[in-house]
C-alpha cells in the first residue's frame, strides 16, 4: 500500500469546512422552511356562503365517533380507534376530563392511561381527525361533570362555570398545562385536531353567563389562535342557546327520536349560515341505578336518522360510538326530582359494546357509511374471546369497625363534609356516643342532607339505611352510652346543572329532633387497598367488610365479566384496579367488566368491599358475557 503526503494550506482547509457546514445549515433551513410553509398552508375553516367546512380550501364534512380515552385502558385505544375508522368514520371526538389529570391541585398527570398526547398520535396513525372537548365542565356522566372536587376547598362559595376570578384562575392554570401539550396537534400546526368545543351545553344552565363564555373563548384562542375551529353544543331550543358568542360556531345535539327538520332548524336560529352539525347524535342512553333495564335505542331508529342526516350533507358526531366503563368512583349522577346515580357500565347501547366488540348496530352503521364515505380496507372481527375463570372463594379479612384499618379520626363538634375532610371519593365513617339524656325508645334518626347513602349502626349492629333519593330517616331503639355509627357513601356527584353537590353529612344529625354533637370521622377513600390486602383475617365478619382471594392464571389473560348477582352492594378491586360499584339489589347492572389488561399470568388479587351481604360461600363467579341487558329475576 502506498501513502502520499499531500500538503494543503490550513486556511484552505478551514474555508472548506466552513463552506461545508454552511451548506448543511442552508439545506436544513430550506427543508424546515418548506415544512413550515406546508404546515401553515393547512387550514380548517367555515364557508358561511356555501354552508360547509373547508379543509385546505376544499369542502369537507366529518362523521365522527365519540370515544372517551379515560373509559378504557390505554392498550385498547388503538383497537377502538381502528374500529371507528373501519366503520367509515373520519374523526374521533373525545372529552378531556380535568379531574382525571389534576386530582390534586397543581399535580398534573399525563402518563399511562392519562397520556392524551399518545391518544392524539394514535388518532393520526389510524387516519382520524379529532374533535377536542376540553370542558372544563364536560358533564359526560362523570363525577362533578369532570371538575376536580378540590375546587370546593379553594374558596368558600366559589361560583363554578361563571365569571368567578377564582374559578377562572384554576381553569387558566389547567388549560395552560393542557394546551402546551396539545397545541402541536392542532390541524393548522400539522396535527389532527380540527375543532375545539368551548364549555359544554352551556345554554342548558338556568343562568348561563355570556361573559364567562367569552372569557373561555379568548383563553382557548390565546393558545390555539386560528389553527382549529371553536364550536359550542346545545340542544336545538332557543331557550338553551342564550349563551352563544361570536367566534364560536353553534352546533346542536339530538337523538333519533327528534324530528330532523326541527332539530336543524334549532341550529339555524343561531347559525343562519354554515354547515349543519349534530355534534351529539345519540346511539343509546345512560342508565341509573334502580331503573328497570339498561337504556337502549333500537338500531333501526339510529340507522334511519343517520342516513337522513348524511343525505342532507350534515356533519355528525355519533355519541357514543364506544362507551366503555366508569372505572373507580368516577360515575356521575343526575337530579330530576330526586338524586339518580349512574351505573358503572357506560355501554350506552353503543355500536361497540363495553368490551369494545362490534354489535349489529356497528355493522349497520358501516353499511350506511359505505354509501357516503370511502371505507378503508380494515377487517373487523365480530367479537373477542371471553374467558370464564374458575370460581374464586374469598376470605373475610377485615371490617370497617376493626382498629387495624381505622386511621386516626378527625374530631369535630359537628359532622364535616368529605370536601372539608380533604377526601374526594369513597366512604366516611361518622361516629358519636349517645349521652345519658339522649337515649330513647323507638327513636327517629333524621339527616335531612345526607350525601348520598348511609348505613346506620348501634354498637356496630345494623339498624337501617338512609338514602337521599328515598328516605332520610330511620327508626330504632337506643340506650345511653351506645355508639351511633353512620357509614356514608359518596355515590357520585351530580354532573348536570345542579353541580354544587358536596358529599357526606351536610346538615344536623337529629335524634328525636335533638342535635347530636361530638363526632369522630374515619376516612375510607379506598384509592389504595394494598395495605388491606396484606392484613391477616381478624375474624370479625361484620359488614361493611373487605374480602380477599386469589385467582390463579397460567395462560395469557383474557377479558371476562364478574357475575355479581349474588352479592348485594359494594366495590370490586382486581390487582388494585377499581372495577367500580355494583348494586345488585337495585339493578339493572349485574356484572362488572374485567379487561384482560388488569390481569396477570400467575396470581391475581381480588378484593371485594361488600357493604351489606356477601355471596353464599363468598364465591366470585365469572361470565363470558355482560349480564346487564338481562333483567335479572331471582329464582
Secondary structure, 3 states (H helix, E strand, C coil): CCCCCCCCCHHHHHHHHHHHHHHHHHHHHHHHHHHHHHHHCCCEEEECCCCEEEECCEEECCEEEEECHHHCCHHHHHHHHHHHHHCCCCEEEEECCHHHHCCECCECCCCHHHCHHHHHHHHHHCCCEEEEECCCCCCCCEHHHHCCCCHHHHCCCCCCCCCCHHHHHHHHHHHHHHHHHHHHHEHHHCCCEEEEECCCCHHHCCCCCHHHHHHHHHHHHHHHCCCCEEEEEEECCHHHCCCCCCCCEEEEECCCCCCHHHHHHHHHHHCCCCCCEEEEEECCCCCECCCCCCCCCCHHHHHHHHHHHHHCCCEEEEEEEECCECCCCCECEEECCCEEEECCECCCCCCECCCCCECHHHHHHHHHHHCCCCCCCCCCCCCCCECCCCCEECEEEEECCCHHHCCCCEEECCCCECCCCCCCCCEEEEEEECCCCCCEEEEEEEECCEECEEEEEECCEEEEEEECCCCCEEEEEECCCCEEEEEEECCCCECCCCCCCCCEECCCEEECCEECCCEEEEEECCCCCHHHHCCCCCCCCCCCEEEEEEEEECCCCCEEEEECCCCCEEEEEECCEEEEEEECCCCCCCEEEECHHHCCCEEEEEEEEECCCCCHHHEEEEECCCCCCCCCCCC
